[in-house]
Amino acid sequence: MKTRLYAALAMLTLVAFLAIALRPVIAYADNGNGTKEQAPLGEEVPVPFVGGLPMMGNDYVWFGRNLELNDHKVANDLIAAGQVVDVSNCNAGGSIRAAAQAISIEGSTARQSITVAAQDVRITNTKANAIAAAGATVTVSGSCKELTAYAQKVVIDGTVAGDVVVGAETVEIGPNARIKGTLKVSAAQEPILKDGAKVGKVEFSQVETDTTNELTDTVEVLGGVFHGLAMIAGIFGTIIVAILAEWLFRRHTATAAEMIRTRTGATIGSGVIGTFALPIAIVVLLLLVITIPVSIALIFVLVAMAMVSAGFMGASVFKIAFPKLGRYVCALAGGTIMGVASVLPIVGTLVDVVAFVYLLGYVLQSIYLGMHIEKAEDKTPVLPE
């Protein structure tokens, strides 16, 4: 249980950290005349705004340090990440999702769900279809149909129409609690039911805390930490490559974007054929002693392309996806999305393959078009002066 809790906290803390670091990418300011303009790179946009909320479609999206959001209505989801997130008297037509060091949601309504993670989580006087929370301490009141909480200490003092699933060190059910379904608890000790609390049924599973389990949990947590650090390195590596590609090879990122838009079939086809043909060519070159240096050089080139392909694709393709963003902000956004996608299980492998095929297709098409232009120039007759 501890391992699941620590892993959830670690992953959502990473999300919050990345959100803080990358807040300029999707933070927008209202210029007062009804239109939204992008905030300058590196600057944090104050919240709330004079003319309205920073919207992405029907979603309110905010990444920064401290958020205080009062008396607002959001058509769809409210998504926030930072150090402190404080939401009060708000109405979300979709869900409320947040990750931070401390989260407080009070007097608010979510038509779908509330999903949060922080060291200290307080959800009071709220209404939602479902609530899921993870943290060191989680306190929940208000009403919902389903409730799931993982923490060291969980306090429930609200109304739940369905089941409650809790994993914690200690669980306390307050005097105002009304749980109509089953209270399913995995904890070191039985849940504490205060006088006045009403629970339909209690299912308690005691969690062992002997030395062997603690050592196993520690090893698993350390493994998760190292895996998380490797994921962070991969994400930031992709972001850095994307920004460097836009800085040093701006013409190539722009040309690749135009090529995939106007010569989609040729670019993808060249990349796919090259992906299968080049390994065969390397093997053939290795069999010939005189061409071994050529094959080794080709291997290094392909490895280098594989390492930078996700970042290059992020800086290039996202020029089409986000045409209104500045070149470096676009590279930052594209690198972030590609970096996060590339570290996901299963999906990451597919993303890496697609990115490599994209870069290889661009290189092969550039060589082909360059040779074609040179031949055309050679055949052009020279007129006498």
C-alpha positions, 0 to 999 in steps of 0.5 A: 500500500505504501508503495502505491501511495509513494509512487502516486505522490512521486508521479504527480509531484513530477507532473507539478514540477514540470507544470511549474517549469513549463508554465509559459507554454500554456498560460494565456493572458486576456488583453482586455478586448475579448481576445487572448494573447500568449504571455511572454516566455519566462513570465508568470501570468497573474490569476485571476485575469481581468477579462476572464480565465486562461482558456484552452478550448472549454478548459481552464488550464493554469500552471504556476506557483500559487493559484487562488481561484474564486467564484468562477464557472468553467465550461469543461475541465479545471486543470491546475498544477503548482505549489499551492492550489486554492479553489473556492466557490467554483463550478466546473462543467467537467472535472477538477484536476490538480497537483501541488504541494497543498490543495484546498477545494471548498464549496465547489462543484464538479459535474464529473470528478475531482482528482487531486494529489498533494502533501496536504489535500482538503476537499470541503463542502463540495459536490462531484460525481467521484473524488480521487485523492492522494497525499500525506493527509487527505480530508474530504467532506461534501458529497459524491457518488464514489470516493477513493483516497490513498494517504498516511491519514485519511479523514472522511466527514461527508456523504458518499452515495456509493463505495469508499476505497481507502489505503492509509496508515490511519482512517477516521470517519467523522460524525457527519459521515454518511456512507451508503455503500461499503467502506473498504479500508486497507490500513495498519489499524481499523478505521475510527468511526466517530459518534454519529457516523453512519456506514452501510458496511465496513470491509477492513484489511490489515496491512502488515508492517514487518521489517521484510515488507518495509525493506521490500517497499524501500527497494521498490520506492528507490527503483521507482525514484530512479525510473522517475529520474530517467523519465525526467532526463528523457523528457528534458533531453527531448525538450533541449533537443527541440529548442536546439534544433529550432535555434541551430537548424531553423531552416531544416525544421521549417522545411521538414514541416512544409515537406510533411504537409506537401509531400506526406506520402513521399516523406513517410514512404522514404522513411519507412523504406530507409528504416528497413533498407539501411540496416541491410545495407550496413550488414552488406558493408560490414561484409566487405573489408574496405567498406567497414569504416563506411558502415561504422560511420553510417551506424553512428549517424543512424544512432545520432538520428534516433537520439534527436528524432523526437526533439526534431519532430517536436520542433518541426511538426508542431509548427503546423499544430501551433501556428500562432505560437512563437518559434521557441515556444512552439519548440518548447511545447512540441518537445514537451509533448514528444518527451512525455509521449516517448517515456510512456509504456508501449506508446513511447516505443511507437512514438520513437519509431514514428519520430525516427521514420519522420526524420529519416524520411526528411533527410532522404527526401532532401537528398533526393530533391537536392540531386534532382535540382542539380540535374535540372541545373546541369541540363539548363542551356547556357545562353551566350552573352 
